[in-house]
């Protein structure tokens, strides 16, 4: 065996490897070199015929040749693999500027969103949610709330009555406020207590600022000492939290409601900038709430002793709160479910 | 109530400005709705007189005037008005003035080469009239030292106060002044009214019907006759005062009566005595009696309304409105004045029944000063005699004033309990006294007050507390934090939160939430009702909203119909709200509808129209969220009659109805004018919200599962859903049975593919287990008429 021949073989093998331009050819070449009758295999076989002294020397040479070819072969394999993968991937082109699959998500009604916000704040004061029916008795809607028989609110002009026989609790009507829930809650739970309720109320009125149905939220707290100072704190703190402002300028104005004494209406201050309202600052005032110390007669109707307990109550119009916070203009939009209105003022399902 | 600042000053000496008074009024509960402050409007305006008028050298129609203002300063003004002339007194706008009609700020300017130092104004430019009549011509005897606003009759500015229904006494300028004085805004001028000298006896006969059935209602009425009045035009002061109150001048006598009502809160009525035939009768209206009011409108009276009548007809609906017949005119010479005390409720009822509003009714309804019947009459008499002349008769009084002497004890401790802090007890009592309350018993811890005749709203201690607090100003009360009690989500709140979760779930499925009215139209409610009795409104706001809804669908469909008319094609909406039935009053429902295609056109998938299974998907999603396991829900036909009879179903949970779904009957689409299929679901939410999600226990390591596919041949109308439900019952190892394929083999038969997943919680299942269960499944399907397909469909 000639060492020179080995060198020649090495050179030609390396050249052949270099010339391979795809994996298939390289596979074939590999088997012509290392296969059963491959060139390198043949040389290895010849080594067996050599004597021991040559075996040692030539063996080392042959091994070197074999390793060198193997190394080159593997490098080529890796090179061609990368090349072929690149080629395949580039053939898998898609135009990523095309639109994705359409997604469909509806909108949450702003009143639901605001109801959730308001419930969270009131719950944080320890107020518990209470419910009452939309169809109420004249007794719970008016009498028990110290609204006398001749009060104009009781007329057919303002209140919806339903076709049902009157009983000892009077005619049946669509509640004109959520306040009957106060009486129900007091009768059921006694004093002390803290309640709030949210619900539809009905008044026979329809124009740009009135709809025959709207939503009220109302809070009641009865305790041994709960005065006007507490009322001021709760209402102010509630408004601050609801409108998410650090400071809220709140004005309490004396007013009149049959079921509270003293009574107040609450204004918040705002400022107009670029047609948008900003709350908490400014010199303009906007009414948002009616409230007061619960009238002793109302406590009595709720079976609470006015000599022992005091109560405070406050109420907001949910639509008004929503309109102010989210800039929703016309009250009627809330119940028309117009699509453009909903896409402007509705909330996505994960909005918190 | 609208009035001028100067009018208020007739009753109140105050150093406060108009705006300060307005703020004070609002802070004591007399909310000021509007303040017109002319000193702001007329800043940089002044009264002026034209001294000299010359021709403009550059323009024939322009003149150059020398004008002096209030301070005697001279101005050069270029003016084009036709009526400009020397000596004329008018209004000058100086540079810096904002011209009301345009909102523009006036600047010194050159007009055709001549400098003009300002502008003389027309009444149109000051928004005083809409006609352009040249520059304003003030009366030649106008005092140039008064303000522009006063010269124009603004009378110191205008206040518009909203009076709450309990404060009848503040339906007068005198009453408002008294309240302001009590709140330390000035000094109340308590003008005492003196009786007038009578020139002759009361000349007519007044009869008073004393009806037994109305014995609780006894009005007190004072009458007086004045003869020989001159009822011409009203003096200027009177016209200007009424104008500030937004009232038109009618004639001197009527104007004085209106003035007196505004000033004192004392309504009176004046009859033309010459037009009364015979005696004056105070009586209840007769059956079918009619009355023609001062505006000429005819009213049918009811027997519990009270009138003043002569021998022929009713002359006045007492407390509310006078009649046309005895209305005063410029020819009126002799008058009869009526000043009365009517019952609040009585006047309110009559006015409401006839739908008649008036300034008089507004005051009687809220309650007037109970002692003002005769004194009010005396005051008005004096005004009439002074301004219109004539001679007054003696006063005739019928009925009587029921004396009310109310005493209320105010306890210092109670006051402090409400106010949260201690005010100054003496100051507080002093304020109450300034309101006219008499301290009949005074003490350091409690004082007793008697309530004046004009404050019928004060009845209990809380009323006095309110008086003290509002006069102190609610601002003086310091907010005080309540102790926060932590409460968890209680049962009802939890239900509420669940509802919001359901709403958000449906929204994530592409449906939008709507809220519609709780009432609907009867015909629509019946078309979608369940046959139960509807609740009717006695006085609906319109015939389209005359019953309480017994289903959410009518209003949802109406809303969808409108959307479709506006060009929306593919959409879904839902509502969660109450429905009402005559027997079980109020129940919560959730309902949704889908219209058009499930997808908008897109390049990745084919669009398809929405179908029954979209609705079933919505329904299942909600019920599963509520905690219903799929395997205990079963589907049955039929659904209610308004659904498509063979494309709809009722969903049962443990055998009880919990919801409906499907395509609506085509006649419903027609009724609501909706085109295309309407897919719909309804959930009986009260039942759904009672479900409790099953708590799955974690059992550690999960053992491998085995899947087995089956293909069965079934009759076309066989209920696959029920078969799947039954398969679940065959072995607890069956965790899942899913229909993955379904197609018709022929007209009578269909093929379904079901894949069943088996898992044991305690061991690895063997092939033997799987074979045993497979056998059970096949035998069960065979028992209901199906058979296993031996040749697999896709082999």
Interface residues (C-beta under 8 A of the other chain):
Chain A: X98 X99 X100 X101 X102 X104 X105 X106 X107 X108 X109 X111 X112 X116 X119 X123 X124 X125 X126 X127 X128 X129 X130 X131 X133 X134 X135 X149 X150 X152 X155 X156 X157 X160 X161 X162 X163 X164 X174 X194 X200 X202 X204 X205 X206 X212 X213 X221 X225 X226 X227 X228 X229 X230 X232 X233 X234 X236 X237 X251 X252 X253 X254 X255 X256 X261 X262 X263 X264 X265 X293 X295 X296 X310 X334 X335 X336 X337 X338 X339 X342 X346 X348 X349 X350
Chain B: X26 X27 X28 X29 X31 X164 X165 X166 X167 X344 X345 X348 X349 X352 X417 X418 X419 X420 X421 X460 X462 X463 X465 X466 X469 X470 X474 X475 X477 X478 X479 X480 X481 X482 X484 X485 X486 X487 X489 X490 X492 X493 X496 X500 X503 X504 X505 X506 X507 X508 X509 X510 X511 X512 X513 X514 X515 X516 X517 X518 X519 X535 X536 X537 X538 X539 X540 X541 X545 X548 X559 X562 X563 X566 X568 X571 X572 X573 X574 X578 X580 X585 X586 X599 X600 X602 X603 X604 X605
